[in-house]
Amino acid sequence: MTETRRIGPAGLALVGLLALVLAACSSTVTRTPAASGASPSAGSGNAGSVVVQRGDTLYSIARRHGQQVADVARWNRLQPPYTIYPGQRLTLSGSGQAATAARPAPTAGSTPAARPAAPAATPPRPATPAPAPAPASSGFAWRWPAEGVLINGFVAGDNTRQGIDIGGNSGQAVNAAADGVVVYSGAGLVGYGELIIVKHNEQWLSAYGHNRKRLVNEGQNVKAGQQIAEMGRTGAARDMLHFEIRHNGKPVDPLPYLPKR
């Protein structure tokens, strides 16, 4: 199921919730539609590059090819808000970066006389880093939402790494990580594929993306460990679950909250 659902008057409150819960979806990149009459370059690029098509964003291209947005931006020397244009060719690997021009060797007789080395200064003592703050307590136990291998971890401040990715097999069970109520079940958020969001209380939510099939509806109560979806690859390059925990709308690292494996 890959339709983009229309949100009527009854869903206006949900729109506000999603803007808070998944702010990364709207802030990661700027979608730049092609001007009227513009046409993309022919071809889809070689194995290490891709030609931008109408409606593409840097986020959607990175997700489609299994890359991180920050990496693609760095390889192509793009700066926020990562504006791209139809017909533009983007490199999809670090090997495609332009080589730095070699500095010409000095000609004979042009080498200046070497200056006497200055005495080495005593390096300043590095400051002791402040300890990382302890994660906020949710007041309830969390469960792993799926079996599988952790393939991507959380990175604070990185809009492309606001949760964890668990690799698995198509059709594998995706379970609620804690008791709650389903506040979103749909495919209307670019980059998350078939997505489910569960509200656990007024402060805590969890999100489950890239599902093959959603098994619960909005407003439905779910129990911890209850299957809510089947794992898939909608909006991703491989079968996986993208899992996020959010506290007061802000993403937190799920690993400190999940049981040790």
C-alpha positions as CSV (number, residue, x, y, z in Angstrom):
1,M,0.0,0.0,0.0
2,T,1.8,3.2,-1.2
3,E,-1.0,5.8,-1.6
4,T,-0.6,9.3,-0.2
5,R,-3.6,9.8,2.0
6,R,-5.6,13.1,1.9
7,I,-6.0,14.6,5.3
8,G,-9.5,16.2,5.8
9,P,-10.7,18.5,8.6
10,A,-10.8,15.6,11.1
11,G,-7.1,15.1,10.6
12,L,-5.9,18.7,11.1
13,A,-4.8,17.9,14.7
14,L,-2.8,15.0,13.3
15,V,-1.0,17.3,10.9
16,G,0.2,19.4,13.8
17,L,1.3,16.3,15.6
18,L,3.3,15.0,12.7
19,A,5.0,18.3,12.2
20,L,6.3,18.0,15.7
21,V,6.9,14.3,15.7
22,L,8.7,14.0,12.4
23,A,10.2,17.4,11.9
24,A,13.2,15.9,10.1
25,C,11.0,15.0,7.2
26,S,10.4,18.7,6.5
27,S,13.7,20.1,7.5
28,T,16.2,17.7,6.0
29,V,16.1,19.1,2.5
30,T,14.4,21.7,0.4
31,R,12.3,20.3,-2.5
32,T,12.9,22.4,-5.6
33,P,10.4,21.8,-8.4
34,A,11.6,22.3,-11.9
35,A,10.6,25.5,-13.6
36,S,7.8,25.1,-16.3
37,G,9.3,23.8,-19.5
38,A,12.5,22.5,-17.9
39,S,13.5,18.9,-18.9
40,P,16.0,16.6,-17.1
41,S,19.1,15.4,-18.9
42,A,18.7,12.1,-20.7
43,G,19.9,8.9,-18.9
44,S,19.9,7.9,-15.3
45,G,23.6,8.2,-14.7
46,N,26.3,5.6,-14.3
47,A,26.7,3.2,-11.4
48,G,28.4,5.9,-9.3
49,S,26.1,8.8,-10.1
50,V,22.5,9.7,-10.8
51,V,20.7,12.4,-12.8
52,V,18.2,14.5,-10.7
53,Q,14.6,14.1,-12.0
54,R,11.7,16.4,-11.5
55,G,10.4,16.2,-7.9
56,D,13.6,14.6,-6.5
57,T,15.2,15.8,-3.3
58,L,18.6,15.0,-1.9
59,Y,16.9,13.1,0.9
60,S,14.8,10.9,-1.5
61,I,17.8,10.2,-3.7
62,A,20.0,9.2,-0.8
63,R,17.3,6.9,0.7
64,R,16.6,5.3,-2.7
65,H,20.3,4.4,-3.2
66,G,21.0,3.4,0.4
67,Q,23.2,6.4,1.2
68,Q,23.2,9.0,4.0
69,V,22.2,12.5,3.0
70,A,25.2,14.0,4.7
71,D,27.6,11.8,2.6
72,V,25.9,12.6,-0.7
73,A,26.0,16.3,0.2
74,R,29.7,16.1,1.1
75,W,30.6,14.2,-2.1
76,N,28.8,16.8,-4.2
77,R,30.0,19.8,-2.1
78,L,26.4,20.9,-1.4
79,Q,25.6,23.2,1.5
80,P,22.3,23.4,3.4
81,P,19.5,23.6,2.4
82,Y,20.9,21.2,-0.2
83,T,19.1,22.7,-3.2
84,I,19.3,20.5,-6.4
85,Y,17.9,20.9,-9.9
86,P,16.4,18.5,-12.6
87,G,19.2,17.5,-14.9
88,Q,21.9,17.9,-12.3
89,R,24.3,14.9,-12.0
90,L,25.1,13.8,-8.4
91,T,28.0,11.6,-7.4
92,L,26.9,8.6,-5.2
93,S,30.3,7.6,-3.9
94,G,33.4,9.3,-2.4
95,S,35.5,8.1,-5.4
96,G,33.6,10.5,-7.7
97,Q,34.8,13.7,-6.0
98,A,36.9,16.1,-8.0
99,A,40.6,15.4,-7.3
100,T,42.6,18.2,-5.6
101,A,45.0,19.8,-8.1
102,A,48.6,18.9,-7.3
103,R,50.8,21.8,-6.1
104,P,53.5,22.5,-8.7
105,A,57.1,21.7,-7.7
106,P,59.3,24.7,-7.1
107,T,61.8,25.4,-9.9
108,A,65.5,25.4,-9.4
109,G,66.7,28.5,-7.7
110,S,63.3,29.5,-6.5
111,T,63.4,27.6,-3.2
112,P,63.6,30.2,-0.3
113,A,66.2,29.7,2.3
114,A,64.9,27.6,5.2
115,R,64.1,29.6,8.3
116,P,65.4,28.3,11.6
117,A,62.8,26.3,13.4
118,A,61.0,28.1,16.2
119,P,61.0,26.3,19.6
120,A,58.0,24.1,19.9
121,A,55.3,25.6,22.1
122,T,53.9,23.6,24.9
123,P,50.5,22.4,23.7
124,P,47.6,23.5,26.0
125,R,46.1,20.7,28.1
126,P,42.9,19.5,26.6
127,A,39.8,20.3,28.6
128,T,38.0,17.4,30.2
129,P,34.9,16.7,28.2
130,A,31.6,17.1,30.0
131,P,29.9,13.8,30.7
132,A,27.0,13.0,28.4
133,P,23.6,13.7,30.1
134,A,21.7,10.6,31.3
135,P,18.7,9.7,29.1
136,A,15.3,10.9,30.4
137,S,13.3,8.2,32.1
138,S,10.1,7.2,30.3
139,G,8.6,5.4,33.3
140,F,7.8,2.2,31.4
141,A,9.7,-0.6,29.8
142,W,10.5,-0.7,26.1
143,R,10.9,-3.8,23.8
144,W,12.8,-4.3,20.6
145,P,10.4,-3.7,17.8
146,A,11.9,-6.4,15.5
147,E,14.5,-9.1,15.3
148,G,17.5,-8.5,13.1
149,V,20.9,-6.8,12.8
150,L,21.5,-3.2,13.8
151,I,22.8,-1.6,10.5
152,N,22.6,2.1,11.4
153,G,22.7,3.8,14.7
154,F,21.5,7.1,16.1
155,V,23.6,10.3,15.6
156,A,22.6,13.3,17.6
157,G,22.2,16.4,15.5
158,D,22.2,14.5,12.2
159,N,18.8,14.8,10.5
160,T,19.4,11.6,8.5
161,R,20.2,9.5,11.6
162,Q,17.4,10.3,14.0
163,G,16.7,6.6,14.9
164,I,18.1,3.2,14.3
165,D,17.8,0.8,11.3
166,I,17.3,-2.9,11.9
167,G,18.0,-5.1,9.0
168,G,15.8,-8.2,8.5
169,N,13.6,-10.1,6.0
170,S,10.6,-9.0,4.0
171,G,7.4,-9.9,5.9
172,Q,9.1,-10.2,9.2
173,A,7.0,-9.1,12.3
174,V,7.3,-5.5,13.4
175,N,6.0,-5.1,16.9
176,A,4.9,-2.2,19.2
177,A,7.8,-1.3,21.5
178,A,5.4,-0.4,24.3
179,D,1.7,0.0,25.1
180,G,0.1,2.9,23.3
181,V,-2.4,4.2,20.7
182,V,-1.8,4.5,17.0
183,V,-1.8,8.2,16.0
184,Y,-0.6,7.7,12.4
185,S,-0.8,4.9,9.9
186,G,0.0,5.8,6.3
187,A,2.5,6.5,3.6
188,G,2.2,10.3,3.2
189,L,5.6,11.3,4.6
190,V,8.4,11.2,2.0
191,G,11.4,9.0,3.0
192,Y,9.6,6.8,5.6
193,G,7.6,4.6,3.3
194,E,4.7,2.8,5.0
195,L,4.9,4.4,8.5
196,I,3.2,3.9,11.8
197,I,3.5,6.2,14.8
198,V,2.4,5.1,18.3
199,K,1.8,7.6,21.2
200,H,2.7,6.1,24.5
201,N,1.8,9.1,26.7
202,E,1.9,12.9,26.5
203,Q,5.7,12.9,26.2
204,W,6.7,9.7,24.4
205,L,6.1,8.4,20.9
206,S,7.7,5.8,18.7
207,A,7.8,5.6,14.9
208,Y,8.2,2.5,12.6
209,G,9.1,3.1,8.9
210,H,9.7,1.2,5.6
211,N,7.1,-1.4,6.4
212,R,5.8,-3.7,3.6
213,K,2.3,-3.8,5.1
214,R,0.6,-1.9,8.0
215,L,-1.7,-4.0,10.2
216,V,-3.2,-1.3,12.5
217,N,-5.3,1.7,12.0
218,E,-5.3,5.2,13.6
219,G,-7.0,5.3,17.0
220,Q,-6.3,1.6,17.7
221,N,-4.8,0.7,21.1
222,V,-1.8,-1.6,20.9
223,K,0.1,-3.6,23.5
224,A,3.8,-4.0,23.9
225,G,5.0,-6.8,21.7
226,Q,1.9,-6.8,19.5
227,Q,2.6,-7.1,15.8
228,I,1.6,-3.9,14.0
229,A,3.3,-4.3,10.6
230,E,5.3,-6.5,8.3
231,M,8.9,-5.5,7.6
232,G,9.7,-4.3,4.1
233,R,11.7,-1.8,2.0
234,T,9.2,1.0,1.1
235,G,11.3,4.1,0.8
236,A,14.5,2.2,1.5
237,A,17.2,0.2,-0.4
238,R,16.8,-3.0,1.5
239,D,14.4,-4.8,3.9
240,M,14.7,-3.0,7.2
241,L,12.8,-1.3,10.0
242,H,13.6,2.4,10.7
243,F,12.7,2.9,14.4
244,E,12.6,6.2,16.3
245,I,11.8,7.2,19.9
246,R,10.8,10.8,20.5
247,H,10.6,12.6,23.8
248,N,8.5,15.8,23.7
249,G,8.8,15.7,19.9
250,K,12.6,15.5,19.9
251,P,14.5,12.3,18.7
252,V,16.5,10.4,21.3
253,D,18.8,7.4,20.9
254,P,16.6,4.3,21.2
255,L,19.5,2.0,22.4
256,P,19.7,3.2,26.0
257,Y,15.9,2.5,26.4
258,L,15.9,-1.0,24.7
259,P,16.9,-4.2,26.5
260,K,20.6,-5.3,26.1
261,R,21.1,-8.0,23.5
